[in-house]
C-alpha cells in the first residue's frame, strides 16, 4: 500500500492499483473508488467501457501515479493530495484509446449514500431500486448543468468537479445498493487529452455544503461573476428582478394585437415583462413552421409594445444553424465535419438546417444588432448554450486561425457570442443552463418537475441556484410554460427521474418561489408543434390571453414575480428538507427571506408552516 497524508486528507492506493481509498480526516469518513465500474473505450467500441487492466502504482510528481497498460501504450491517473482536496490528472499515450473513466464512482466504506447530480436544476437520488444508467453531457435537456456532482454519506460528502468545460461525459445511475456517478474524459481529435482532470473535495454531508464548495472553486478560478458586476455593465438586468418571462411563439400571427396584450399584462400588475420572440433572428426567413411564416413584428408594433411601461422585447436568436440557400456566402460559414462537409442538424417538415461556425455567428449577430435588430432590449439565443462545444474542421475559416477548432475553443467563442463585445448592454438568455457561460449570459433555461407520483428517492433540488442565484437565472424551456398548450405536454423522463412539459402552474410557481426564479408564461401568440416528430411534420396553434389556462397561470405567476423582485439579486444561502418524504423544502436567501414549498401532490404539515397544501408555497 502506498500512502500520503495531509492535514485534512489521507490517500491510500494498493501497489497493483486494486484498491484506492480517500479518508476525510476532519470528519472521520473513508471513501473508496468502485473500480468495477471504471474502464476505458477503444476506437470503434460502442459506448460501454472495457474493464480496467491491472495497474501499477508508484510515487511520482508529488503524488501517487497508477498506470494501466493497453495495446499501443497505456494511460495513467496521477493522484495529487492537497490540504482540502485531491486532484486527479489523466495522461494517455495510447492512440487507440478514445475515452477513460476518471476516479469513480466514489462510495463510502459504510452506511447509506445519496447522489446530488446537476441534471437540469439538480436531482437528489437515494435508496435502492431497479438498476439503470444514463450517459450525460454538459448543458441543456437531460444533461448536467454544471461540471460537478456529489456523493453524500452519513457523516460527510465528496464533491467532484471536472476542471474542463468540455470533452467529458457523466455516468449517472442506480445500482442495487444505491445511486452513483462517474466522470469519463474523451479524447478530442483536435486537442487531444487537454483538460483531463478532476478535483475531489470532502464536504459536510448536505446539499448546501456540496454546492457551496463548487461555488468556492469557481470563485478561485475567477469564473463566478455576481449580478452586481453584470449590472454595472448592463443596467437593464435590474429589470429582470420581479419580471415575467413572456414567450409569444415562433410563428407569425398578423391578427394578434401584441401591444394590447402587453397593456393587459401591465394592468394585471406585472411591472416588468420580457417578451420573446418578437422577431425571428435567422439568416433567412424563407421557411415555414406548421404552415406559418416565422414571427416578425413590424417596427410600429414593436414600438407600441415598448411604449407599455416595463415591456422589454427580444428576438429568437436562432443563429447556431442556417438553411442552405445555395449561396457561396452561406456555405463559407457552415461548420464542417471531419469529412469537410457541412453538418446537417435541425429539420422542420422538409426544411433542413446546417450548423454555422460560432465565430461567424458572432459576426452576424453584431451586424444585425446594428441594423434590423437594433430595437431589441435583450436576446434569447436558441440552443447556443445547449450545443456549446461543437468542433469545426474547416481550415478556410480565418476566425479560428485556418485550422480545426476543438470543443473548448468553440465554448470560448460561445462566451464571446453572449458577451458585451457582441450584444452590447443587452440582457442575454439561451436555451440550456451551462455553468461555463454564467459569467457571459444572464439566463439559462431547461428545468424539470418531480415525477408525477412523488418519490423520496428522486427529488428535484436547486443545485444551480445554490451556486449561481446571485449571478444567473435558471428559467423553464420556452415552451414549458406555466400554462398548458397543445404542442408540448407533460412527458416522463427516463427511469422516473422527473417530468417535463408545459402546464402544472401551481407546481411550477412553487418551484420558482423556492428557487428564487421568475415565472414563465405563454400569454398569447402562435406556435408550432409536432404532428409526428419522427417524420418532422408540424402544425400550428394559437394561444389567447383570455383562455382560462393562461389566466390561471398568470394568477400563479404574479406573486412569484413580486417575490423575485425582492430576492432575485441575493445569494441563496441554504436549502433544507422539512418533511421525511422531502416534498416540503425550504430555501433561505442572503436578505433573510425564507421560502417553504410543498412540491408533492399531497398536503403536508410542518412546524414552521402548519398545513401546507399540495403544490403551494409560503414566504416566512
N, C-alpha and C positions, 0 to 999 in steps of 0.2 A: 504494500500500500504506500502510495506517495501522498504526503500531506503538506498543506500550507495553512497557516493561521494568521489572521489579523485580529484587531481588537473586536470586530463585530462578526467575523465570518471565519469558518473553518471549511477547507476543501479537502476531500479525500478521494483518490482515484486509484483503483487497482492497477497493478503493473501491466496486466493484459487488457485493460480498459473495460473489464466485465462489470464493474460497478463504479458509479460516480455519485458522490454524496456532497451536499452543501448543508452546513449547520449554521443556523442563525443563533449566535451565541447570546445575544441580548434577550431573546425571547425563549430560548431553550427548545427550538424547533429544528428537526433534522428532516431534510428532503433528499430524495433520490431521483435520478433520471431513469425513466422507464425505457430501457434500451430495446425492449421487444417491439416498440413502435418506431424506433429510429431506423434510418436507412438512407439509400441513395437511389438515383434513377440514371440509367444509361440512355444514350441517344437511341431512339427507336422504341423504347419501352412505353407502355401505357402509363397512366398517371400514378399507378401504385409504386411504392418504394420497395427496392430489394433490401433484405436484412443487412445490417452492418457486418462486414467481415471482422475477424478477430483484430483487436487493436494492440498497440504497444505504447505505453505511457512513459514519459521521461520529463525531467525538469528542463525548461527551456525558456529563454527570454523573460525571466522573472515570473514565470507561471508553470503550468503543467500542460504539456502537449500530449494529445492522444492521436496517434497516426494510424490510418487504415490503408491497407494496400489492396488495389484493384488492378484489373488488366489495364495496361497502358499508363500506370502511375499510381496515384492514390490521393488521399485528402487527409487533412488533419484539423482537429479542434484545439485551439490554444486557449486554456482557461487562465485568466489573469485576475486573481482576487485582489480587491481593494478594501478599504475600511467599511464601505457601505454597499458594495455590490461586487458581482463577478462579471467581468466582460469575457465573452467567448468569441474568438475570431476563427473564421473558416478559411483555410488555404487549400486550394485544389490544383493539382498538376496534371490530372488525368484528362486527356482531351475528350474521351467518350462520355464522361460524367456530365449530365445535364442539370441535376439538382441534388442537394444534400440536405438532410434534416439538420437543424440546429438543436442544441440540447433540449430535450423534452420528449414526452410530457414529463413535467416535474410533479412529483407526488409526495405527500407527507408520509413519513415512515409509519405513523399511527394516526388513527382517527379519521373521521369523515372529511370530505373536501367539497368545495364549491369552485366553479369556474366563472369568472367575470370576463365576458368577451364583448368587445365593442361592435357587435353585429347590429347594424342600424344605430340606434342611440345607445344600445347596451342591453345585454341579457345576462341574468344570473342563473346558472344551471346548478342543480344539486340533486342528491339522491341517486337512485339506481333505476334502471329501466331497460327497455329494448335497445340493443346496440345499434348505433348509427354513426356515420362520419360524413362531414362535408369539407371539401377543399375550397377555401375562400380567398378572394383577392382583397384589394385595398380601395375603399371608397365606393359609395353607391349602393344599389339594391343588393341584398343578400351578400354583403361584403363587410369587412372590418372598416369602420370609420376612422380608427386610429391604429398606429403601428405598435400595439401593445395588447396584452391580456394579463390576467392574474389568476392564480390559484390560491384559494383561501382555506386554511386549515382551522383547527380548533383554537390554536394559540398564536398563530401568525400566518402570514401570507408571503407570496413571491409575486412581484410584478416583473414581467418580462417584456422588454421593448426592443423591437428591431431598430437598428440605428440607420437604416436606409429607407427612403420612401418607396422604393421600387425593387423589382426583381425578387420578391418573396411571395409565398403563399402561406396561409394559415390553415392548419387542420384542426377542426373543432368537432368533438364527438362525445358520445356516451358509451361507456363500457358497462358490463355487469356490476362493476364495483364503483362506478361513479364517472363524472364528466372529466374531460381532458382537453388540452390544446397543445399545439406544437407549431413552431415556425419552420419552414424549409426555404432555402435560398436557391434560386435558379441562375444558371449561367446565362449572361446576356451575350448574344452572338457578336455584339459590337463592343461592349465594355468589359466583357469577361466576368470575373467574380467580384467586382467592385462593391464595397459596402456590405460585405457578408459578415456581419457580426451582430450579436445581441448583448444586452445587459440584463442581469438578473438582480433585482433589488429586494431584500427582505423588508416586509412592512408589517403593520398590525393586521389583524385578521378581519378587516372590514372593507367594504367597497370604497368608502370615502378615502381611507388611507392609501389604497392602491392607486386610485385616480389622482390624488394629490401628489403622490410620488412621481407619476408620469408627468404631471404639470411641472414639477420641480426640474425634471430632466429637460423638458422643452425650454424652460427658462435658462437653464445652464447652457443650452445650445444656442440661445439667442433667437429662438423660434416662436416665442409667445409674445403676441402683440395685443395689449389691452385696448379696450374701447377708447380710453382717454387719448391714447396716441393716434388711433384711427380718426377720431372726431376732430383732432387738431388739423388733420389733412382734409377731412371730408365732413363739414358741419352737417350735411343732410342726414348723417347717421343718427343724430339725436331724434329725428322724426321716426326712426324705427321703434323707439321705446313707446309702447302704447299703440302700435299700429295694428291694422287689419291687413293681412296679405290677401289680396282680392284677385283671383285668377278669373279671366274673362274669355278663355277659349282661344284655340288656334285659328278658328275659321272666321271668314268674313261674314258679317251679318248686317247688311246696309239698312235694314228696317229697325234695328235696335237703337234706342236713344241712350247712348252711353253717358252723356252728361247728365241726363235726368236721373239715371241710376246712381251716379256719383252724388248728386244732390240729395237723393233719398237716403243714402248711407250716412251722409253728414247729419241729416235730421234725426236719424236713429241714435246718434250720439258718438259715432266713430270720428275721432278728432284727426286721425292720420290714417290714410289708406294708400297702400302701394298696389297700383293696378298693373297687371301684366297678363298677356302681352297686348299692347295697343298697336304694334306693328310687327310683322314677321321680318326679322333681320336675317336674310338669307342672300346668297349670291345671285339667285334667280327666283322669281315668283311664278315661274311658268310650271306650276303643278297644282294639283287639287287633292283635297282630303275629304273623303266622304262626299265627293261631288261639288265641294265648295272651294273657292279660291282662298288663299291664306289671308288672315286679318291684316288690314291696312287702313287704320283710321286716317281721315283727312286732316290736314293742318288745322282746319276750322274746328273739327270735332275734338282734336287733341287740346286746342286752346280752350274750348268750352269745358272740358273735363278739368284741366288745370286751373280754371277760374274758380272751381269749388274749393273752399278752404280745406287744407290738409290733403289734397289729392296729389299723388305723385305717379308719374307714368313711366313705364319701362317697356322695351321690346322683348321679343323672343329671340335672343342672340344665338341662333342655330347656325353657327359658323364652323363647327367641327367637321362638317361634311358638305358636299355640294353636288348638284346634278352635273352630269356630263353633257354639256351643251355643244360639244364638238369643237369648241374653240381651243386654240393653242394656249391662250392665257389661262384657261381653267385647267387644262391638262398639266401645265407647268407647275401649279401649286398643289396638286394632289400628292398625298403621301404615297410612297412606293414600297412595295414589299421586297423581299429578297430577290424575287424574280424580275424586279424592275417595273412591275405593272401597278396601276392604281389599285387600291384596296377597297373592294365593294363592301358596303355596310348597310344602312337603313333602307327599307323598302316599304312603300305605300302603294297599294294596288300594283300597277305595272311600272311604277317610277322607282328608280334606284339611285341612291346617293353614294358618293365615294369620299373617303376620309381626306381632309385637307391638312397639309403640314402646318403645325401650330405657329411657327414664326410668321407665316403668311396669313393666318387667321388674325394675328395681332395687327399686322399692317392693314388688313381690310377693315377691321373694327375702327381703328384710328381714323381712317379716311372717311368712313361713313358717319362717324360722330361729328365730323366737321361739315357734313352735308345733310342728307335726308333724315338723320337720326339726332340732329343737334338739339331737338326739344326734349330729349329723353332725360329724366331725372335719375334713373337707375337702369341697370341691365340685369336681366336674368339670362344666363347662359344655359343652353341645353346641357348635354351630358359632358361638358368640358372637364368638370371635376371627377365625374364617374369614370371616364375613359382617359384620364390623365396618365401619361406614361406609355404612349404608343410609339413604336420605333418608326423611323423613316430611313430607307436605304437609298434615297435619291442623291447621287453625288453631283447633281447640277444645281442643287439648292444652295445659293450663296449664303442665305441667312443662317444656315447651320454649317458653314465652312466648307461646302462642297465635299462633304464626307458623310457617311451614315451617322444618324443621330440615335443614341440609345434612350432607354426609358427615363433615366434620371434627368438627362438634358431636356427631354420633352416635358417632364414635370416642371422643370425650371422655366421653360417657355410658357407653360400654362400660368405660372405665377406672374409672368410679365403680361400675359393676356389680361389677367384680372387687375393688374396694378394701375396706379395713378398715371404712370407713363403712357398707358393705352387708353384708359377710360376717363382720365381727369379726376374731378372730385365727385363722381357719381358713386352711389351705393352699388355693390356687386353681389349677385346671387348666382348659384349654379346648382343644377341637379347633381346630387352626390355630396355627402359630407366627407371630406378628406382632410385630415389634420394637417397635412403638409401645406395646404393652401389657406389655412385660417388667418394667417397674417396678411394675406393678399386679397381675400374676399370677405364678405360680411355675413353671408347667409349660405348655408349648405342644406340640402334637403334629403329626403327619404327617411321615414321613421316607420316603426311597426307598432301594432297594438298587441295586447296579450292574446293567447289562444282563446277561441270563442268560449270554451269552458275553462275557468280559471285553474291553473296548475301551479302549486307552490314550488315545483321543481323546475319551472321555466318561466322566469319573471322578468318583464322589461324593467330596466333601471336606467337612470340618467347619467351614464358614464361620460358622454360627450360634454354635457353641461357641467358636471363636476370639474372637468378640466377647463372648458372654454366659455362658460356662461358670460364672463366679463370680457369676451373677445369676439364671439361669433354666435349667431342664431342658428338653431337646428330646426328647420321647417319641415312640413309634410311635403311629399312629392306633389307637384302642382295639380294633379288630377285625383289625389287622395284627400279631398277637401272635407270639411265638417259635414256638408250636405251630400246626401246620396244623389247620384245621377246615373243614367243608363250605362255609360261606357266602361266604368272601372269599379265594379262592385267588389265586395269582400272576397278575399282569397286566403286560403290557409297556406302558410309557409311549410316547407318540408319538416317532417318529424315532430310536428306540433309545436314548433319554436314560437309561433305567433301568427298574427293575421295582418294583412294589408288591405287597402282599398278605401273607397270613399264612403261617407256616411258615419254613423255612430257619433253624433255631435257631442253628446254629454260625456262620453268616454274620452274623446279627443280633447275636449275642454279641460277635463280633469287632469289629463296627462300634461297639457301645456301649462296649466296653472302650477302643477307640481314641478315641472321642468323650468319654469320661468321663461316660456317662449310665447310669441304672439300667435293668434289664431289664423287659420287659413280657410277661406270660404270661396266658393264659386257662385257669386251672387247673380250674375247674368252673363249671357254670351252664348256662343255656338262652338261646339267641339266635335271632333270625330272620334269614333270608336271602331272596334273591330267586328265585322261580320264573322270573319274567320281569320284569326291571327296567323295560322299556318299558311294560308293562301294569300295573306296580306290584303284581303278585301275589306273595305271600310264603308261606313255610313256616317251621317252626322245627326246631331240632335241639339235642341235649343234649351237653355236654362233661363227661366224668367225670375225676376226679383220677387214677384208676388206668390210664387209657389210655396206651399206650406213647409216643405223641407228646407227651403232657403231661409224662410223666416225663423224656423226653429234653430237652424244653425247660427243665424245672426244673434238670436237671443242668448245662446250659449257663449258666443264669441265675445260679446260686449264686456262682460265682467272680466274676462281673461285679458282683453286689451287694456282695461283700466288697471288691473294688477301689474301687467307688464310695464306700464308707464312708470311705475314706482321702482320695480326691481330689475328691469331689463339691463341696466348698466352695471349691476353689482355681481360680485363673485358668489356662486353657490358654495357655501362653506361646509355643508354636511348633508348627508342623506341617511335615513334610518327606516327600519320596518317597525310598525306599531301593532301588527297582528301576526299570529302564528302562521297563517297561510300567506303572509307577505303581501296581501292585497291592499292593506292600508299602509301607505308610505308617507313620510314627511321629509321635506327639504327646508333648509334654513339658509337665508341669504345674508350678505355682509351688512345690510342695513338693519338686521334684526327680524325681518319678515319671516314668518314660518307658515308653510302651506302644508296641509294634510289632505290627502286624496284617497278615495276608495276606488280602485281600478277593477274590481271584480263585479260580477253580475248579481251579487247578493249583498244585502245590507250588512253593516258591521257596527260595532260599538267599541270605542276606546275611552280611556280615562280622560284624555285631552278633549275629545270632541263630543262625547256622548254618542247618540245614534248618528250614523253617517250612511246615507242612502247609497245604493248601488250607483256607480259612475257619477260621483259627486265630489266636490272639493270644498275646503273651507280655509280661509285665511285666519290665522290666530294672532 
